[in-house]
Amino acid sequence: MQEPDNNEKEEKLPEEYRQYRKKLMRSYLQLGILVLFCTIFFWIGFNKGKMGQGISTPLQLQSAVIINKDTNNVVDFSLFWNVWDLLRDKYVDAGKLDAKTLYYGAIKGMLQATGDPYTTFFTAEENKKFNEDITGNFEGIGAELGVKGGILTVIAPLQGSPSEKVGLRSGDKIIKIDGKNASDISVEEAVNNIRGPKGTSVTLTIFREGEQDTQDITIQRDIITVKSVTIDWKENNIAYVKVTRFGEDTENGFATAISQVQAKKASGLIIDLRNNPGGYLDASIDMASKLLPEDRIVVIEESGDKSQKKMYTRGGDIASGIETVVLINEGSASASEILAGALKDNRDNITLVGKKSFGKGSVQEFVKLPQDTAAKITVARWLTPNGVQINEQGIKPDKEVDLNNDDYNNNRDPQLDAAMQTLKDKLGLK
């Protein structure tokens, strides 16, 4: 028997039932369209979310909750281990990879991601070199480096060092180190590449303001031993004290020099902080205590929450009554700027001569870590006693005096000449 077709079946159904089925089919159709639209919108949102992961609103470190460390879950550290496993399982030269180097590299990358060139991690070897630097005994070229405007820059060549002897200067921009681009490396990496045994050489490609082209400077490394404080005597019984860094020997060296200034009843005093990259905060406070009355503000430490801690002189003033000129330039940084700012804000008989200082006014806490490693973390910024920001602003001299290329090449020092003349004018000397 032949089966009736669908139209014949439809005609035999009651009218009420046919209407019901039509309504039901419309409902299914509407539901299907709704599901389709939901699916489309879900995938649009999902893919936008994926694309936007790298540009989403930054997650503050204080509010981030870590999983695979605690039991909560916001930042999933399993991603780190996934990438670690990828290197182990898929990298073409996985057998040549050193796990500790990768581990330290990840820590360095985390600190570099702060965007602060002075927040850094030291491996055991780098930690050893850093401690050698601050004591003033190491093998290398003898130059302090920093980052200015995002460019690796010479803060100061150390006095008597190989870098000073070949003509490296404060403010020189380092473009290449032995032919390798220096634009994407940290200060610590640059120092590691420039350091080396006595007798070996390194070539720096530098750009100097006022010149059209870069130039290559080849420097032979040597043992660097720098005495941080020296004293000399100029005409009219004017004492000239040169301070090259704020290290372990600086407090005693400066105390000895100032005692001589007092004993010989110097008519005037020049303190030369040019090309001094800084060092220990304690040394700058101790030196200020010899040059300012007790309980004067030396520097203000301002934390991230804008709370302030004032640091005062400790007593022992023996030179605040002496007419004094402080020499500063683009290579005067950190503790040098603290001392210059403290003297400028606290004494009427102080004149700053030279060029605006470097502007390194951030505070680093040096933290010893396991495995002989360490970290330097920026914890605050320096303000002068009058509340003036040092970081990236620098200290402006009262008398601006240039020392140009021609002066340098012909061993002239118009800044020191201006310091001497300033004292003579103040003291009524000829």
C-alpha positions in Angstrom: 0.0 0.0 0.0 1.3 3.4 -0.9 2.1 5.7 2.0 0.2 9.1 1.9 2.4 12.0 1.2 3.1 14.7 3.8 0.4 17.1 2.4 -2.3 14.5 2.7 -1.2 13.7 6.3 -1.3 17.4 7.1 -4.8 17.8 5.8 -6.2 15.0 8.0 -4.8 16.7 11.3 -7.2 18.8 13.4 -7.0 22.6 12.9 -6.1 23.3 16.5 -3.2 20.9 16.4 -1.9 22.4 13.2 -1.9 25.9 14.8 -0.1 24.5 17.9 2.6 23.0 15.7 3.1 26.2 13.8 3.6 28.1 17.1 6.0 25.5 18.3 8.1 25.7 15.1 8.2 29.5 15.4 9.4 29.1 19.0 12.1 26.7 17.9 13.2 29.1 15.2 13.4 32.0 17.5 15.4 30.0 20.0 17.7 28.9 17.3 18.3 32.4 16.2 18.9 33.5 19.8 21.5 30.7 20.3 23.2 31.6 17.1 23.5 35.3 18.1 24.7 34.3 21.6 27.4 32.1 20.0 28.5 34.8 17.6 28.7 37.4 20.3 30.6 35.0 22.6 33.2 34.3 20.0 33.6 38.0 19.2 34.1 38.8 22.8 36.4 35.8 23.4 38.7 36.8 20.5 38.7 40.4 21.5 39.7 39.4 24.9 42.5 37.3 23.6 43.7 40.2 21.4 43.4 42.6 24.3 45.4 40.7 26.8 48.5 42.6 26.1 46.9 46.1 26.3 44.4 45.6 29.1 44.4 47.9 32.2 47.6 47.1 34.2 47.1 44.8 37.2 48.6 46.5 40.2 51.2 44.3 42.0 49.7 45.0 45.4 46.3 43.7 44.3 47.4 40.7 42.2 46.7 37.3 43.8 49.1 34.6 42.8 48.1 31.0 42.1 50.6 28.2 42.3 51.9 30.2 45.3 48.8 30.7 47.4 45.4 29.1 47.1 43.7 32.0 45.3 43.8 32.6 41.6 44.3 35.8 39.6 47.9 35.5 38.2 48.6 32.0 37.1 52.3 31.2 37.4 51.8 27.9 35.6 52.4 30.0 32.4 56.0 30.4 33.5 56.4 26.7 33.8 54.7 26.0 30.5 57.2 28.2 28.8 60.0 26.6 30.8 58.8 23.2 29.6 58.5 24.5 26.0 62.2 25.4 26.0 63.1 22.1 27.5 61.1 20.0 25.1 61.1 22.0 21.8 64.1 24.4 21.7 66.5 23.4 19.0 69.6 23.7 21.3 67.9 22.7 24.6 71.0 20.7 25.6 73.1 23.9 25.6 70.7 25.8 27.9 71.8 26.4 31.5 68.8 26.2 34.0 70.4 28.7 36.4 71.0 31.3 33.6 67.4 31.0 32.5 66.2 31.3 36.1 68.3 34.4 36.8 67.3 35.8 33.4 63.6 35.6 34.4 64.3 37.5 37.6 66.2 40.2 35.7 63.4 40.5 33.2 60.9 40.9 36.1 62.9 43.8 37.6 63.6 45.4 34.2 59.8 45.4 33.5 59.5 48.1 36.2 61.0 50.5 33.7 63.4 51.7 36.3 67.0 51.3 35.2 68.2 51.3 38.9 66.0 48.4 40.0 68.2 45.5 39.2 69.2 41.9 40.1 72.8 40.8 40.6 74.1 37.3 40.0 76.8 36.1 42.4 79.5 37.4 39.9 77.8 40.7 39.4 77.4 41.2 43.1 81.1 40.7 43.6 81.9 43.2 41.0 79.4 45.7 42.4 81.1 45.5 45.8 84.5 45.9 44.2 83.2 49.1 42.5 82.1 50.7 45.8 85.4 50.0 47.5 87.3 51.5 44.6 89.4 48.4 43.5 88.6 46.5 40.3 89.8 45.8 36.8 88.2 47.7 34.0 88.2 51.2 32.3 87.1 53.2 35.4 83.9 54.9 34.3 80.5 55.1 36.0 77.6 54.4 33.6 73.9 55.3 33.8 70.8 55.6 31.7 69.6 59.1 30.6 66.7 59.6 28.2 66.7 55.8 27.7 70.3 55.9 26.4 73.3 54.3 28.0 75.4 57.3 29.2 78.7 57.9 30.8 78.0 59.6 34.1 81.6 60.1 34.9 85.1 58.8 34.0 87.0 58.2 37.3 90.0 60.4 38.0 93.2 58.9 36.7 91.4 56.0 35.1 92.0 54.6 31.6 88.7 56.1 30.4 89.7 59.6 31.5 93.2 59.2 30.0 91.8 58.4 26.5 89.2 61.3 26.7 85.9 59.6 27.6 83.7 62.3 29.1 80.6 62.8 31.2 77.5 62.8 28.9 79.0 60.7 26.2 76.3 58.4 24.8 77.4 54.8 24.3 76.0 53.4 21.1 78.0 50.2 20.7 80.3 48.1 22.8 82.9 46.2 20.7 80.6 46.7 17.7 77.5 45.3 19.5 74.4 47.5 19.8 74.1 48.9 23.4 70.5 50.3 23.1 68.7 47.3 24.5 70.9 46.3 27.4 70.8 47.2 31.1 73.5 49.2 32.9 74.7 45.9 34.6 75.0 44.1 31.3 77.0 47.0 29.8 79.3 47.0 32.8 79.9 43.3 32.4 80.7 43.7 28.7 83.1 46.6 29.3 84.8 45.1 32.3 87.8 42.7 31.7 91.3 41.7 32.8 94.1 44.2 32.9 95.8 44.6 29.6 92.8 43.8 27.4 90.9 46.4 25.4 87.3 47.4 24.7 86.1 49.7 22.0 83.2 52.0 22.7 81.3 53.7 19.9 80.1 57.0 21.4 78.1 60.1 20.4 79.1 63.4 22.0 76.9 66.4 22.1 78.1 69.1 19.8 79.6 66.7 17.3 78.1 65.5 14.0 79.2 61.8 14.0 79.9 59.0 16.4 83.4 58.0 17.2 85.2 54.9 18.3 87.3 55.1 21.5 89.5 52.1 22.3 90.4 51.8 26.0 92.9 49.4 27.5 91.7 48.0 30.8 93.7 48.3 34.0 93.5 47.8 37.7 91.4 50.7 39.0 92.4 51.9 42.5 90.9 55.3 43.2 91.5 57.4 46.3 88.2 59.0 46.9 89.4 62.3 48.6 92.5 64.4 47.8 93.4 67.9 49.0 95.5 70.6 47.3 96.3 74.2 48.1 95.8 77.1 45.8 96.9 80.7 45.9 95.7 82.9 48.8 95.6 79.8 51.1 92.5 78.5 49.3 91.9 74.7 49.9 90.9 72.6 47.0 89.3 69.3 48.0 88.4 66.8 45.2 85.9 64.0 46.0 85.7 61.3 43.4 83.1 59.0 44.9 81.2 58.3 48.2 82.8 55.0 49.2 84.0 53.2 52.3 87.1 55.3 52.6 85.4 58.7 51.9 84.3 59.6 55.4 87.8 59.2 56.9 89.4 60.8 53.9 87.1 63.8 54.0 87.5 64.2 57.8 91.3 64.3 57.4 91.1 66.9 54.6 88.7 69.1 56.5 90.9 68.9 59.6 93.8 70.2 57.5 91.5 73.0 56.2 90.8 74.0 59.8 94.4 73.6 61.0 95.8 75.8 58.2 93.0 78.3 58.7 92.1 78.3 55.0 90.8 81.6 53.6 88.3 79.7 51.3 87.3 76.2 50.3 86.6 74.6 47.0 84.8 71.2 47.0 85.0 69.6 43.6 82.2 67.1 43.0 82.5 67.1 39.2 82.3 63.6 37.7 81.5 62.1 41.1 78.8 59.4 40.4 77.9 59.1 44.1 77.9 56.0 46.4 76.9 55.6 50.0 74.3 57.9 51.5 75.9 57.7 54.9 79.1 59.2 53.5 77.2 62.2 52.2 75.5 62.8 55.5 78.7 62.5 57.4 80.4 65.0 55.0 77.5 67.4 55.4 77.8 67.1 59.1 81.4 68.6 58.8 80.1 71.5 56.7 76.7 72.4 58.4 75.6 73.1 62.0 74.0 70.2 63.9 70.4 69.2 63.2 70.1 70.7 59.8 68.2 68.7 57.1 70.6 67.1 54.7 68.0 65.3 52.5 64.4 64.3 52.4 63.5 60.7 51.5 60.1 60.6 49.8 58.4 57.2 49.5 55.9 56.0 46.9 53.0 57.0 49.1 54.4 60.5 49.4 55.4 60.0 53.1 58.6 61.8 53.9 61.6 61.0 56.1 64.0 63.8 56.9 67.7 63.1 57.5 69.7 65.5 59.7 73.4 66.4 60.3 74.9 64.6 63.2 77.2 67.2 64.7 80.9 67.8 64.2 80.7 71.0 62.1 84.1 72.6 61.7 83.8 74.3 58.3 80.4 76.0 58.0 82.0 79.4 58.5 84.4 79.2 55.6 83.4 80.8 52.3 82.9 77.8 50.0 82.4 77.0 46.3 81.1 73.6 45.2 81.9 72.5 41.7 79.3 70.3 39.9 78.7 69.1 36.4 76.7 66.6 34.3 78.7 63.8 36.0 77.8 64.8 39.5 75.1 62.3 40.6 73.3 60.7 43.5 75.2 61.4 46.8 77.0 64.3 45.1 73.7 65.9 44.3 72.5 65.3 47.9 75.6 67.1 49.4 75.4 70.0 46.9 71.7 70.5 47.5 72.1 70.3 51.3 74.9 73.0 51.2 73.0 75.2 48.8 69.7 75.1 50.9 71.4 75.5 54.3 74.2 78.0 53.9 74.4 81.6 52.6 78.2 81.4 52.1 77.9 78.6 49.5 78.1 79.1 45.7 77.6 76.3 43.2 79.6 76.7 40.0 79.7 74.6 36.8 76.8 72.8 35.0 73.5 71.2 36.1 74.1 67.9 37.8 73.0 64.5 36.4 69.7 64.1 38.1 69.9 60.7 39.7 67.8 61.3 42.8 66.3 57.9 43.5 67.0 55.7 46.6 68.0 52.1 46.1 68.0 49.6 48.9 70.6 46.9 48.4 69.2 43.5 49.5 71.4 40.4 49.9 69.7 37.3 48.6 70.5 33.5 48.7 73.3 32.0 46.5 75.4 35.1 47.0 73.0 37.1 44.7 71.5 40.5 45.5 69.0 43.0 44.3 68.9 46.8 44.2 65.3 48.1 44.6 64.3 51.7 44.2 62.4 52.5 47.4 62.1 56.3 47.4 63.3 59.5 45.8 65.5 62.3 47.2 64.4 65.9 47.8 66.7 68.7 48.8 66.0 70.3 52.3 63.8 72.9 50.5 61.7 70.1 49.0 63.1 70.3 45.5 63.0 67.1 43.5 66.5 65.8 42.4 65.5 62.9 40.2 65.7 63.8 36.5 65.8 67.5 37.5 69.3 67.7 38.8 70.9 70.6 40.8 71.3 73.9 39.0 74.5 75.9 39.7 74.4 79.5 40.9 77.0 80.3 38.2 76.8 78.3 35.0 80.2 77.8 33.4 80.9 75.6 30.4 83.9 73.4 29.8 83.9 72.9 26.0 85.9 70.5 23.8 88.6 73.1 23.1 89.1 73.7 26.8 89.3 70.0 27.4 91.8 69.4 24.6 94.0 72.2 25.8 94.0 71.3 29.5 92.0 74.5 30.5 89.6 74.5 33.3 87.3 77.5 33.2 85.0 76.1 35.8 87.8 75.8 38.4 89.0 79.3 37.3 85.5 80.6 38.0 85.5 79.0 41.4 88.7 80.7 42.3 87.5 84.0 41.0 84.3 83.7 43.0 86.2 83.1 46.2 88.5 86.0 45.5 85.5 88.3 45.0 83.7 87.1 48.1 86.9 87.4 50.2 88.0 90.8 48.7 91.2 89.2 47.4 93.1 90.1 44.2 
